[in-house]
Amino acid sequence: MNKDITVNDRRYQWMDHPVVVVCVDGCQYEYITAAVAAGVAPFLGRLLGGRGTCYMADCVIPSFTNPNNLSIVTGAPPSVHGICGNYFFDRERGEEVMMNDPRYLRAGTILAAFADAGAKVAVITAKDKLRKLLGHKMDGICFSSEKADQVSLEENGIDNVLGMVGMPVPSVYSAELSEFVFVAGVKLMERERPDLMYLSTTDYIQHKAAPGTTMANDFYAMMDRNLARLDMLGATIVLTADHGMNDKHGHDGQPNVIYLQDTLDEWIGQDHARVILPITDPYVVHHGALGSFALVYVPEDVDAGALRDRIAALPGIETVLSRLDACDYFELPFDRVGDIVVVASQDTVIGTNADRHDLSGLDVPLRSHGGLSEQKVPLVVNRTVPKAFPDRRWRNFDAFELGLNLAR
């Protein structure tokens, strides 16, 4: 078959060999270069050394998992696909909700479009929270490491995943959850040879360990072995990330937190403003639901402009924008954003009330994401890209364009 597919006003060429797009959760470029320098990632080293093509790209803001994974698989920003956080305040329903239901998705995916056109498509995620969004209206294989023991042909397009992979179901808080994704991807490529495959990991290791540490290098060595195997099987591989990761603590190891709900309650009275943290999801042990991006909803009798100025003056705050300006600058859906958007600086996170954050699970100093300081991510291809793009701003959601249209 040889035809082009158009998805969200972008045209993609039909593949003539398998294409694998990998989203390594929390992978800033320094993790890769440190592993290469340590000699534990020889395949990635060859790509960085000239055998492949390497760009520095921008992820979407907020630099969280759901908005970026959906941007990658739709080839579009959140203003198009509608997913602008893991968690948001639904103004119509008047309640705070998880944004992991496909009903919040406003655009079709590249994966579903190719499957509809006859391609064999596979999606493997680490956490199950993303599975239904990534596999929305997609006819193919779609499962998570987290629920690999519960797969069925009817629901997931495959059965007996544990037998195929040869690993038990990993803990959701482990490096093995991501390793399962890679091993399953290799096994699927060997057995099913999908035309198009999307692999998405978890950032458990990146929350725990900085680039160049033994824990991080061990993780990237595992990843390198599996990527090398996919390369040997003839796949075009495009590796990117949903966001980077930074230390968010002081010299004493304690988190640098602005508890913004407590601050606003003190300034304008309790319950006069509502702080929403889009990082919130069911898995908060490793970050305590603390990230560098927050939304503030204010009633009509509060001067939002004056409140923005007061928030901007807080130590550790990098950017404060109105709803309109934030949606324009960050390409966000207007109806799913607060009246004020707050972005913290590189070493700072934002919380709601201090007593609402359980930090007992932080067994190492806090590392997190969400802000502009985590926007730079790798965009690496195991093929050459003949055409030069000297002035192009690369985005992580250009991954499928690279793999399908440009890599040779």
N, C-alpha and C positions, 0 to 999 in steps of 0.2 A: 504494500500500500504506500502511496506517495502523495500526500496531500497536506496542505497547511491547515492549522486549527487556530481560530481566533477566540481569545478569551479576554474579556474586560479590555477590549480595544487594542490588544497586543496579539501579533501574529506569531505562531510557533510552527517550525518545520517538523514534518514527520521524521522520526528517528530511523536511521538505518542500522543501528546497533543499540544495545541497552544504554539508557541514561539513568544515573543514580544521583539524586540531589540529597545531600546530607546536611542537616541542621544540627550543629554541635552546640548544645545549650550552654550559654555562658562563656563561649570560647573567644576571648580576645586574642589578637595576633601573637602576643607575647608567649602564650602557652605553646604555640607551635614552634616558634623560633627557639624557645628554651629547650624543648624536647629535642629539636634537631641539633642544637649546640651540644647537648649532653650525649648525643650519639644513639639515642633510643628510638628515633623516628626516621630511619633511613629513607623510606619511601617518600615521606613528606619533604625530607631534605632534598631529594632529587627533583621534586616539583619546584621547590623554592630556588633550586640551583639552575633552573633553566629548562628542565624537561617539560614542565607545566607552565601555566599562566597564573600569576598572582596579582590580585588587586586588594587595596584597602577600600572597604565599602562602609556605608552608613546603614544602620538598622533604623526602624521607625521608633519614634518616641510616642508613648512611654516605652522604654527599653525593657519590656517584659515578654514573657513566653508566648502567650496567646496572640497578641497583636502581630508579632513578627512571624510566627509560624503561618498564620493565615495570610499575611502579606506575601510570604514566599510562595505559597501554593496558589494564590490568586494572581500574582504578578502585579499587585496594586497596593496602595496605602490604605489605612483604616477608613479614610473618608469614603472609599469605594466599598470595601467589604464589611464595614460596620463594627468589627471587633477591635475595641480600643483599650482593652484591659482584661485581666482575669476576673474582675469584679467591678460592678458599677451600681449606681443608683438609678433605678428605672423610674423616671418621672411619671410615666403613665400609671404604673402600678403603685407608686409611692413606697417602694421598698428596695432594699439593697439585695442584689442577686448576683449569682455566679454567671458569667457570660460564656458558659461552656455548652450551651444548648444550641443546636443548629438553627433554631428559629431566629437567633440574633444575627445570623450570617446573611448578608445582603448581596453577595456576588457568587457566581459559580467558580469552581476551582479548575486549574489546568489539569489536575488528575482526573476529575470527573469527565471533562471534555474529551480527553484522549481515550478514556475507557468507553465513552459513548460512541466514539469513532472506530472502535474495534481494537484498540491497544490493550495489551495485557498489563495491568497496573497493580502495584503493591505498595502499601503504606505500613510502616512499622514505627510505633511510638513507644517511648519509655513509660510514660504515665497515661492512664486511661482517660484523663480529663480532655485530652486533645483528639482522641480517636474518632469520635462522632463528628467533630467539626471538620477534621481533615478528610474523612471518608464520606462527607455529605453527598448524597446522590451519586456515589461512585460505585460502579459495578466492578468489583475486583477483590483482592486480598487486603484486609485492613484489621490489624490487631495491635495490642499493646503488650509489652513485657509484663506489666503489672498484673494483667488478667490473662496471661498466656495459657493458664490451665482451664480457662472457661470458654475457649474458642469453639466455634461450630461452623460448619459449611454454610448454614443458613445466615448466621449473623456476621461472620468474618470472612467467608469465602475460603476457609481452610480449616482443617482439624488436625489434632495431634501435633501441635506446635512443639510441645515439650519433647516429644520423640524425635522430631526433626532437628531441633537445636542441640539436644543432649545436655541441657542444663535445667536445674529446678527453677521454679518461680523465684526471682530474687526479691529481697527486701526493697521497698520503695525508697528507702534511705540507704543506698549502696551504689558503689561503682558498677556492680554486676547488673543493675537494671539497664544501664546503657550498653554494657558489654553484650547483653542478651540481644539488643537491637542489632548490633553489628554482626554477631554470629548468625542470627536469623536472616539478616540480609544476604550474607554470603551463601548460606544454605539454600535460600530461595533462588538466588542467581544460578547456583549449580543445578537445582532440581527443576525449577519452573521457568527460568530465564525470562523474567518480566521485561517488557519493553521500556517501562518507566517505573522507577521506584523512588520513594521518599522515605528517608530514615530520620527520625527525630529523637534526640537523647534527652537526658535530664542533667541539670547543673549541680547535682549533689557534690561532686568533687570540686568544682570551681568555687562553690560557697565555702568549702572547707580549706582549700589549699591554693596558694598563690603560684604563679608561673615559676617553673624551675625547681619546685620542691619535689621531694621523692614521690609523694602521693600523686601529684599532678603528672610528673614524668611517667610514672607507671601507667596511668590512665591513657596518656597519649601514645605510649608504646603499644598498648593493646589496640587502640584505634588504628595505629599505623599498620599493624599486621593485617587487620581485616580490610583496610583500604587497599593494601597491596594485593590482597587476594582478589578483590573486586576488579582491580586493574588487570590482573592476569587473566581474568575471565572475559576481558574485552569490553568492559563498561566504560563509558565516559562518566567521570565523577566530578561533581561540583560540590565543594565543601564551603559552607558558610556558617553563620551563627545568628541566633536571635538577639543576642546582646553580649556585651562584655561583662566584666566583674571587677570590683574594686574593694579595698579595705575601707570599712566604715567605722573605724574605732580610733581611739586615742592611743598615746604611748602606754597607758596603763591597761590596754586591752579591752576597755569598756566601750560599748557602742556610743557613737556620737549621734544622739537622737534629739530631734525637736518634736516634742509631743504637741502637735499643732492643735488638736481638739482642746486640750487643757488650756493652751494659750488663748485660743479664741473664747472659750468659756469665761476666762478671767477678764478678757477685754470687753466683751459685749453681752455677757450673761449666758448662763447654761442653756444649751439647746437652741440658741439663736442662729447657729451655723452648724453645718454638718460636714465633717471631713471624711472623705472616702479614699481608701488606699487600694488602687487597682492591682497591686501585687498579691492581694489576698487570694488564696486558694486553699484546698483541703490539706496542703502539704507545707506547713509553716515551721516545722521544728528547726530546720537549718537556717532560717532567717527571721523567725519571729514576726512575720508579716510586716517587716520594715524594709522599705525601699526609698528611692530618692525622687519619687513622683507622687503628687497628691492632688486631689480635686476638692474644692470647697464649694458647698452650696449655701447660698445666703438668702434670707427672706427679703422681700421688696423694701422693707423699712430700714434696711442696713445699707449704708453708703459703701458699695463694693469697691469703688475707686480708692477711697480712704483706707479701706481694709487691705487692699492690695499693697498700698504704700507701707503700711505698718508691717505686714508680713515680709516684704522685700527687705526691710531694715534688720530683720533677725539675723544674727550670725549663723553662717552655714547655709543660707539661702542663695541660690545662684540666679534664678529667674522666676518672676511672677507675672502672669499674663491674664488678660481678660479671656472670657470664653471665646469670643469672636477672634481675637488675635491668636490664641492658642490653636484653634481649629484651622486657621489659615496657615500658620507657621509650621505646625506639626502634621497637617493633613489628617485631621480627626473629624468624626461625624458630630455635627453640631448638637444633635439631640441627646447625645450620650456623654457629654462633658459637663463638668461643674461650671459655676459662675466664675470661679477663679482657679487657675492652674498653677501649681507650685512645684518648682524643680529645685532640689537641693544640690549643693556642691559635691565634689568628688568624694569627700571623706565623711559625708553626713547623710543620715536617713531621716525620714519623717514618720511619726507615729500618730495615733489618735490620742487616747487617754493612756497614761502610763500603766494604769491597772488593767487595761485590756490586752496587753502584750505579754505573753508568756515567754520569757527568755531563758527558761530553765534548760531548754534543749541545746543552747549554744555552748558546746564543749570546746570551741575554739573562738578567737575573736571574730566579730561579725564581718563578713564580706557580703555585699549585695549589689543591687543594680537598680535601674529605672530612670536614671537621669541622662543628661547629655554627655556626661563623662564616660558612659558605657555604650556610646553610639557607634564607635569604630569597631568593625568586625572584619575578619578575613573573607575573601572570596577567591577560592583557589580551584583551578581546573587541572585535571591530569592530561590536558591536550593543549596544543598551541592555539592562539587566537590570531589569525593572520592580519586582521585589520587593526590598526592603531586607533586608540581613543584618547588622545592627549588631554582633552578638556572635559571628559565625561565624569559626572558624579555618579559613581557606582552605588547601587543599593543592594542590600541582601536579597530583595525580591526581584533582582535581575538574574537570579540563579538559573531558572529554567530557560531564559533567553540565551544565556551563555552555553548551557549544555545542549540545547536543541538547535540553535541558530548559528552560533559563532565558533564553537570549539571544533577543531579539525584534527 
